[in-house]
């Protein structure tokens, strides 16, 4: 009897299928290329292409595509048929090693930040052979990097691979210095938790703002939100269970270890989490997950909302990034271990992490910036925009004990009815911390639900690699005994960078004041964060380790401003159009009907609605004028600042006026689904 797990990874040309189908010598060369980052020669590429094509055809494929991740935050693909014609004009099936390894795409229509002019159209895709090919529908998808014809990076995958390589190199060298001679690889591993909303598709289609912006731009709060805490971890609705069953089946076929699913805190909100994987693969799979969520939702009569804040009155959605480093020998560097050697390694890596985050908080804040996340950060469901770390009292006590300050805490046990001497977790979780240590990993909680996880992990990998590199040089240059110099380094990093540690309530006003005293930056908007991308220390870091050139950094800064501007302008134009074509006409009908009644009973409500009409009309005119003003600003940064300073305030006021109207509207006349309709 078969089960649904029997089809796991059936649609992935993974290492197991490589081994089954490639000749032994070819597979050996493939393994060497993959593990030692050697280039694939054309003969080996031809063999792999032949076997991959045969497998794809067996599974019903007619096309192949280099599947890449341009700087739009989503994925892109161009389908090419395996069908060719021979010299006699007869149809043949063909797929060469050259076609596997390299593809060509029009680069002029993707964001480039000035790296490519419109007439410089060529962009090349190159197979990322560290991430397995997979099948979607009738298409063989080949994960790829995307570069310009001159070799400049036009995506986030190439910088991600570079950051993984440099972190592996430096962390492996440090492990050797610490006495772990059998370690020859250190991988950054992540587990991503994906939050999302489901709303009925027929209702979704009646809201222009949800369709165009992914969020409701106005509307009265539902009388019931999440106050009763009855949705969180509650019984999953039957219809949603059906959606999740099909979702899981498709993800499992693609080799994605979808593990956890549950109701999230807000009504209509859910979460999916997958098991840890190599960072590159985990990010590829998360991009697939976001796409598949939308497709399966459509089949079940839902619309899946991945916006960070679809509804203003309830929790938004994030994407928690659980981060750890694992050696080829199975050591998690963030796991303490029992002997002195393991403990020193653990606290040294913890200290390196503290220093890395405290040295580059602006870059880390930038990495999770998008317009949607501005609505979420600092609200009751997300960490504040201030970067801080929680490692817990027990870990910190033991750390300062090792460097000679205090005695370490004792392990605790606890009793629960029916059980005695249960092992107690070393620390509780701090859900208000942007970076919380949770036993053997750091949970980076600031990522928004809609963003690619590439940039945050590029930053984490690179800043940690830079501190590890500095640590290596300190150890090599020291004449002290190994243990003594390691303790000195831990002590030095802790003394200088412990200001980044915070164990309290990150939502509190007191923390804002305390963080300011400590000198921690509080970049409350993504425009403020983007401005700091090309800080000298950021350029030096990214250039030194070969992640991005100064020109590529400047291009990405321009792209981020352009994306901010485009998203905000779409929101502003959508709000203005809905006000003009839906809200004002509906309100006008009500006013006309009330006047026809000629009843003194309705005088107060008539006056209130007439006043609201004037206020909405006036506010909308101002918004339209300011949209025109902002669009005249050609420089992306100046435009972004004007949009943030002008349009944001215009929109807030207009949203408030429309929301006031929705509170007193005649529901029989109102054509839009309300928050209550959408959420319940």
Steps between C-alpha positions, in 0.01 A plus 500: 500500500643836397480823696538865406861503621594241236493783244744715698740681261353316201515828303861585595812395307691469825828334591331161533374515140838628383665196656245261351521639146854627445789267411722441805789712373269783400334494842841512669597806292164655582554449873844663477359796307223549752703463820817676389329767288683382187373607161298245306674404176283479188526121472362451852233767439389313185464172690300664781281686249419176319402316819307799635309534173411128496368525856303816420339341192406192704313736734306672221717808444498674164702808599794607713572834664784671682314595819658811653438768759535854362497797733122516497481278809323225305608242241518507122506237228503472120373167369682338210376182329723196474372489144751578223526417129778312324667585170214335312241708682382205710407541868755382757531522879816680608659639817875559514746567779538854373124555527502354851783718626421831330191680384424847371229737612401860432662691787370842401153443645622391845619740772869578453548833676684638199730198450330441165357758263171417326679433171750268675259214509704187562497327833643154553378226730742235628396174664546499876594133522492511881120519486322210327282537191129435550178466303205739510215396272658409168819702554843389622616791720875554532597725796735768367688817574428808288777733382550767238694432182797669672472273806339740748252343740134563419357275769541406867595136444855568378585723801339239725723224362804724544406570862452130571842424351686764701325399823584135436864589434544713812294285738686186388835669559391610848382148584847369403664755729270384780618142454223356281735372230247264340267788406524584130172684451274729703154565357260775590168326557162667531144403579238742372153550649255648250188686617209584270130590488218326314190695394207392285583568138156641403536760778864566408396577141269775626790688664720686254747576779551132582547414132744782420670560836461176695345686794185689594569872471209603722209359694346476840643236732295190558324507841686177567869473422741275687412620850373160612815318385267228373649465150863439598571124490126439480338224298579561133181557297398203281530698177847620597601143588408398145717785367791400726480134398543585133767757585702245697472237227637738238779623729603146592516401132746789459719371784394775740485379859177681590474407866278730705164664427267685734263789552691819574393774742274699268173370352559366151876478560707180481861383512707242316850401615750272330791302644852649494688488173811644340435874470512511121255212465273627780464840330427342162237285665345795683465682168316192371286485815378860454404428140332168581304652790335737254432233238348246738297771676348596164391139441321495836314827450740709707741783438828467689629831638874520564506873577654584837190689618185418300269626777601794722327390820645150540836325489694513178712222351870430526752242386717385792853406397652238735876513444779264601837371378557124460830325421536199270568299819163595646607769747263793546735782596218663700453188714695505823611142547641349819879530498716811531603499134137501382399767750781732391399447137137574587570823688753618242244467220236668719741787565579528129128517426451781756783700348374447145146617577615798708745611231252489209148564640413744220581246228301229676201734543524591133497133398143452623368834374201528274198732512273230643733426790484865609139437606599193700827573684437624848139389507386242753585208276849596387829620647579871499719651229785510754745213455576314823584144607356280772728218616334437836620542855648153540716522186611851588577403860716211386670715238604763754601223739740361238659840452533542877207708621240285676419142592292311250138412573399148594279288276141498618238229501129539542204287596162471333213289635591137434861574402799587715842647418417594144784667314424869489586705192800722563297806407151608416449645152495876450258561214563877506868461412611549138773235550425245767730212593281191537735226615710426192402767250413867464144580397504813283141617535504825302449362148174593332281225360525609135875558468766266370717372784814540286611848605465446878708183475758664275547757776506247785754282318727787398511693828562181695772393256671839540513469881617138479774616261609764752492237775719264296762770450499585872557135595775456242682816604483430874784341694270403787376147566198405285252489787620831640471688170155354433376618840660840436312527169168399655556752779594778259200443273261475793624817672483706182179361350279388789293816446329306221363255760149562631278254686198715579182604322597628157153650454531734797557876486776455760701295251486778243654736754753245619607411146558866425725528806697199380548657158303234312348628174122509469427508126122519509444515124654312213590828329730585792656156480550508121683834525771326705566215255812664357652598835881470470514207744235312302678553169832394653345184646320388186791582268766345724326163500398513134125508566412818309700772330443865582320538166273204580426646845405836352280323244319307772450816703336662198283192441380498861397865477327438166311204643394703802380780273311268267322316782403816686378672182287199406348512850437873480345482151285203601373681808419809296316300235297306757410825673391659172316206344358311799500694825389846385226372261362268771505780755334737250214251449443482873495879530252532212268239654516667841416838346206348316359380830480860627483380856645684798570158650782454251649849538795395717597204285455708185727773635759243603501337158512830315797604711674168430436543127671839502792370706552192281474700179743763625745239636487309173573814296802568720620142456471523121688831495779359715523188283560726200756701700693190608506352151682809372799412720736305274762400757375176665624597847348850493175354367496240779549764769215709357275197475578407860456853633200608290301209362517296819333779697248570222405132484473466876255790522290381205496144638375630835219699336384203290517275804277744690252479213504119502396508866167666409440381142175338393630144454243428229657771284866434580661296219821397679558201729591623848766364734237281667399355162860431400622357830199297608 
